[in-house]
Amino acid sequence: MFKKVIASILLSSFSLSVAYASELSEKKDVIRIMNNYISSISCMNDKVELKDIFTIDKPSENGSTYYIFWNGDIGCNSGTGTHSYYVSEVSRFSPNRPLLVTTNDAFGDNNEAVWNTDKASINYRFIKSIKQVSPDEFEITSYGYADDKFGGVDGGNMGPANKFRYTVSLIEDEGWKITKQVLLEQNK
């Protein structure tokens, strides 16, 4: 009996280490793919590192999905407001298909349709950090401009008034939504 228990523990440990090695190996491929991708579409960017990759769906027979946090000036416009941060999605739809960059807007709120509404939105230009709480929840710290709801005093185009922590959650049948917005600091 003891030998069977030890054998099953060793087998479980081996299975976990193989799964981890597969995910780690795939993340190294994601780093290569993203660094090639961002250097071909943007300027003034930092290289993607392992710490910038968040696992959404681990490698399985159904494929895998990763979100990648990166920054750059898409289109190389070199303006005062053209450099930004992005969260791209890289997915593999099945184990025998390649990893593909499928969007630079993985959370679905980095676009003008959201910016021009009263709805809470994240200013991607000023993201300071992203933390994955679970596969379907993230905390994002970013600065935002003064508005009617929170007030504050902006310091021009490059000096937003407010620092926020956002909780972004994956809501079934709705996608990613900002579920919490907390004011951390404010210029007055």
N, C-alpha and C positions, 0 to 999 in steps of 0.2 A: 504494500500500500504506500509506504513512504517513498519508494522509488517512483511510483506513478505520480505522486504529488510533485516531487522534484522535477521529473520529466515534463509535466504539464507547465510548471513555473518556467522552466528553461525555454520551452516551446513558445510560451506567451511572450517572454522577454525577447526572444529572437524575432517573433512576428512584429512586435512593437518597434524594435530597432530597424527592421527592414522597411516598415512603413515610414518611420522617421527619415531614414536614409533616402527613401524615394522622394519625400517632400523636400528635404534639404537639397537633393540633387536637382529637383525641378526648380527650386528657388534660385539656384545658381544659374540655370538656364534663363530664368526670368530676368535676372540682373543683366546678363549678356544681351538679351533681346531688347530690354528697355534702354540700356545705354546706347545701343545702336540706333534705336528708334528716336530717342530724344536728341541725339546728336545730328540726326538727319532732318528734324523738323524745327529745331530751336537753337538759340545761341544763349550764352551766359548761363549755362546749366551746371549743376553739380552732378557727379556720378551717383547712380543708384547703388545703395549698399543693402546688405541683408536686413538691417534694421528698418529699412523703408518699405519692406514687403509684408503684407498682412494676408494670412490665409483665410479665405472665405469658405471654400470647399476643398478639403484635402483630396489628394489624388485617389481616384477610385475607378471602377469600370464606367462611371458616368462622367469622367473627366475631372477637371479641377479649375478653381478660380482663385486669383490673387488680386489684391488691390495694391497699387504702388504709389507712394507719395514721392513727388519729385517737383523740381522747379526749373523754369527757363522762360525765355522770350520766344514763344512760338511765332515763326515767321521772321525772326531777327529784325524787328522794327526799331529797336534801340530807343524807345521813347521813355518818358518818365513813368508811365503807367502800363508798360507793355510786359514787364516781367511779372510772373505769377507762379503760384503753386498749383499743382494738379493732383488728382487722384485718378490714376488710370486703372482700367481693368485688363488683366491678361488671363485668358481662359484657354482651356483645352477641352474640346467637346467630347472626346473619347481618348482612351490611352494610345490609340494608333494615329491620332491627328496631331498637328503641330500646335504649339502655344501661339496665340494671336493676341495682339493689342486690339481690344474691341471698342474702347472708348477712353477719352481723357476726362470724363465726367461721371465717374463711377457712382457717386451719390445722387446724381441727377439734379443738382441745384446750382451748378456753376454756369448759369446762362442768363441772358437778358430777360427772358420771360419771367424768371423768379425775381431778379433785381428790381424790376419796375412794378412790384406789388407791395402791399402792406405786410405780406407774409415774412416771417423771419428767414433770413438767408445768410450764408457765410460769405465773407469777403475773402476769396481765395488768394488775393494778392498778399495778404498779411497773415497767413497761417503761421503760427509759431510751433505747434506740435499736434500730433495725432496719436491717440492711444486706443488700441483695440481692447474693449472690455470683454467682448464675446464675438463669435462670428457674425452676430446680427446687431451689434451695438458698438459705437465708437464715441470717444470724447475728442473734440477738436477745439483747440484754443486759437483764436484769431482776433485781430482788431477790426473794428467797423467804424464807419463814419457816424457823426452826430445825427440824431433823428428826433422826431417828435416824441417818440415813446421813451427813449433813454436820455436824451439831451446830450450835454457835453459840448466841447469846443474843439473843432478840427484844427490841425496845424497845417492846412493846405493839402494838396493831392497826396503827399507822401506821409501825412501825419493824422491818421484817423483818431477820433476822440476816445473811443471805447474799446476795452479789451473784454472779450466774452469767452466763456466756455460753453460749447454746444454739446448736447447729447444727440447723436444721430442714430436712429433705430430703424431696422428693417421691419416694416409693418406688412403683414400678409395682405395680398391683393392690392397694395398701394405703393410698395417700393420703399425707398429710403426717405425718412422724414425727420426733421428737427423736432425732437420731443421735449427738449428742455434748453433754455437759453439763460445763462447766469452772467450778470455784469460783474467783472472782477476788478476793473480799474477804470477811472475816467479822468480825462483832462477837463478842467473847468475854467 
